[in-house]
């Protein structure tokens, strides 16, 4: 019996029938990927554990493309960060440095952000 699989014992079933494995259907809906000029990004600043974190999003990119972009931006900025739930998180207050880099990549921002 592997971990993570649900088993169901039917009441009144013959012992010879054994255990039956229940298959759960996973949601296979895919996000639509927007072109770069249709992204409307915005900045948000949060404090986590006493340190400032800059959030940028929401990106409608595939995870592989978003990870590549994140890696390139972290290298140019010299900071740490991660990609979670469509938002890129960067360590530090980097709005002024990050905006021109994303505009060069072809992304747009909402007004006043």
C-alpha positions as CSV (number, residue, x, y, z in Angstrom):
1,X,0.0,0.0,0.0
2,X,1.6,3.2,-1.1
3,X,1.3,6.4,0.8
4,X,-1.3,9.0,-0.4
5,X,-3.7,6.6,-2.0
6,X,-7.2,6.3,-0.5
7,X,-8.6,2.8,0.0
8,X,-12.2,2.0,0.5
9,X,-13.7,-1.1,2.1
10,X,-17.2,-1.7,1.0
11,X,-19.4,-3.1,3.8
12,X,-20.7,-6.5,2.9
13,X,-18.0,-7.1,0.4
14,X,-16.4,-10.5,0.1
15,X,-13.0,-10.9,1.7
16,X,-11.7,-12.3,-1.6
17,X,-12.5,-9.1,-3.3
18,X,-9.8,-7.3,-1.4
19,X,-9.4,-3.6,-1.2
20,X,-10.6,-1.3,-3.9
21,X,-8.6,1.7,-4.9
22,X,-10.6,5.0,-5.2
23,X,-9.4,7.2,-8.0
24,X,-9.8,10.9,-7.6
25,X,-10.1,13.2,-10.6
26,X,-7.7,16.1,-10.5
27,X,-8.7,19.5,-11.9
28,X,-6.9,19.7,-15.2
29,X,-8.1,23.1,-16.2
30,X,-5.2,25.2,-17.6
31,X,-4.7,28.9,-17.1
32,X,-4.9,30.9,-20.3
33,X,-1.5,32.4,-21.0
34,X,-1.7,36.0,-21.9
35,X,0.8,37.8,-24.2
36,X,3.3,40.0,-22.4
37,X,1.7,43.3,-23.4
38,X,-1.7,42.3,-21.8
39,X,-0.2,41.7,-18.3
40,X,-1.3,44.4,-15.9
41,X,1.2,44.1,-13.1
42,X,1.3,46.0,-9.8
43,X,3.7,46.3,-6.9
44,X,2.9,45.6,-3.3
45,X,5.2,46.0,-0.3
46,X,4.9,43.8,2.8
47,X,6.8,43.3,6.0
48,X,7.6,39.7,6.9
49,X,9.6,38.9,10.0
50,X,10.7,42.5,10.2
51,X,12.1,42.7,6.7
52,X,10.6,44.3,3.6
53,X,9.4,42.1,0.7
54,X,8.4,43.5,-2.7
55,X,5.6,41.6,-4.5
56,X,5.0,41.9,-8.2
57,X,2.1,40.3,-10.1
58,X,0.0,38.8,-11.1
59,X,1.8,36.9,-13.8
60,X,-0.1,34.7,-16.2
61,X,2.9,32.7,-17.3
62,X,3.7,29.0,-17.3
63,X,5.7,28.1,-14.2
64,X,8.9,27.3,-16.3
65,X,8.8,30.7,-18.0
66,X,8.1,32.5,-14.7
67,X,11.0,30.7,-13.0
68,X,13.4,31.6,-15.8
69,X,12.3,35.3,-15.6
70,X,12.6,35.2,-11.8
71,X,16.1,33.8,-12.0
72,X,17.2,36.5,-14.5
73,X,15.8,39.3,-12.4
74,X,17.3,38.0,-9.2
75,X,20.7,37.8,-10.8
76,X,20.4,41.4,-12.2
77,X,19.2,42.8,-8.8
78,X,21.5,40.7,-6.6
79,X,18.7,39.6,-4.2
80,X,16.7,36.6,-3.3
81,X,13.2,35.8,-4.2
82,X,10.5,33.2,-5.1
83,X,7.5,32.6,-7.3
84,X,4.3,31.8,-5.5
85,X,0.7,31.8,-6.7
86,X,1.4,34.0,-9.7
87,X,3.4,36.6,-7.8
88,X,7.1,37.1,-7.7
89,X,8.5,38.0,-4.2
90,X,11.8,39.8,-3.9
91,X,13.7,40.4,-0.7
92,X,14.0,44.1,-0.1
93,X,12.4,47.3,-1.3
94,X,13.2,47.1,-5.1
95,X,10.3,48.9,-6.8
96,X,12.5,51.5,-8.5
97,X,15.1,49.0,-9.7
98,X,12.6,46.3,-10.7
99,X,10.2,48.4,-12.8
100,X,12.6,49.3,-15.7
101,X,13.8,45.6,-15.9
102,X,10.2,44.4,-16.3
103,X,9.4,47.1,-18.8
104,X,12.4,46.0,-20.8
105,X,11.1,42.5,-20.8
106,X,7.8,43.8,-22.3
107,X,5.5,43.9,-19.3
108,X,3.0,46.7,-18.6
109,X,1.9,48.1,-15.2
110,X,-1.4,49.4,-13.9
111,X,-1.7,53.2,-13.6
112,X,0.1,54.7,-10.6
113,X,2.1,51.6,-9.9
